[in-house]
Amino acid sequence: MLAGPTSDIRAAAAVAAECGIQQEEMTLLSEESAPRAIYCPHCHATTPTLRVAGSEVKCKSCGTNLTTTDHFSRRMGAYLGYQANVEEAS
């Protein structure tokens, strides 16, 4: 059983999975009010935020404006972000 802030237990679960522990063997209890880690695909850093999915956050490493998602990567231990306004015409 892993309990605590969401970003911490998700990161611990990712490490446990790399060590061969199956998802079915883990129980995760998280604090929903804790910051979520957003993964930046541009520089591979994570940025903590309390913002909800669909909002924007600036990457703490490269400064790219990221749109946050509800898609969680167990391998990365973070929610995936993508470049904000990437689909708008220039």
C-alpha positions in Angstrom: 0.0 0.0 0.0 1.3 3.4 -0.9 -0.3 6.5 0.7 0.4 10.2 0.5 0.4 13.0 -2.0 -0.6 11.9 -5.5 2.6 12.8 -7.2 4.7 10.9 -4.6 2.7 7.7 -4.6 2.5 7.7 -8.4 6.3 8.1 -8.7 6.8 5.3 -6.1 4.4 3.1 -8.1 6.4 3.7 -11.3 9.6 2.7 -9.5 7.9 -0.4 -8.0 6.6 -1.4 -11.5 10.2 -1.1 -12.9 11.2 -3.5 -10.1 8.6 -6.0 -11.3 5.7 -5.4 -9.0 2.4 -5.8 -10.9 -0.3 -3.1 -10.8 -2.7 -5.6 -9.3 -0.3 -5.9 -6.3 -0.4 -2.2 -5.4 -3.0 -0.2 -3.6 -2.7 3.6 -4.0 -4.3 6.0 -1.6 -3.8 9.7 -2.6 -4.6 13.1 -1.3 -6.6 14.8 -4.1 -5.7 18.3 -3.0 -2.0 17.7 -3.4 -0.1 19.1 -6.4 0.0 17.0 -9.6 3.2 16.5 -11.5 3.0 17.6 -15.2 5.5 16.0 -17.6 7.0 18.2 -20.3 7.6 16.3 -23.5 10.0 19.0 -24.7 12.6 18.9 -21.9 11.5 15.8 -19.9 11.1 17.7 -16.7 8.1 17.7 -14.4 6.3 20.7 -13.0 4.0 20.6 -9.9 0.7 22.3 -10.2 -2.7 22.5 -8.4 -4.4 23.4 -11.7 -7.1 21.2 -13.2 -6.8 19.3 -16.5 -7.3 21.6 -19.5 -5.6 24.6 -17.8 -2.1 25.9 -18.7 1.1 25.8 -16.7 4.6 27.0 -17.5 7.3 24.3 -17.5 9.6 25.1 -14.6 12.6 23.9 -16.7 12.2 25.1 -20.3 9.4 27.7 -19.9 7.1 26.1 -22.5 3.4 26.8 -21.8 1.8 23.4 -21.3 -1.8 22.4 -21.4 -2.5 19.9 -18.6 -4.3 16.6 -19.2 -5.9 13.9 -17.2 -3.7 11.3 -18.9 -1.4 9.8 -16.3 1.8 8.0 -17.4 2.6 5.2 -14.9 6.1 5.0 -16.5 6.8 8.7 -16.1 5.0 9.0 -12.7 3.3 12.2 -14.0 0.4 13.6 -15.9 1.2 14.4 -19.5 1.3 18.0 -20.7 1.5 19.2 -24.3 2.5 22.6 -25.8 -0.4 25.0 -25.3 -2.0 26.5 -28.4 0.0 24.1 -30.6 -3.0 23.6 -33.0 -3.6 27.3 -33.5 -2.6 28.7 -36.9 0.4 31.1 -36.8 
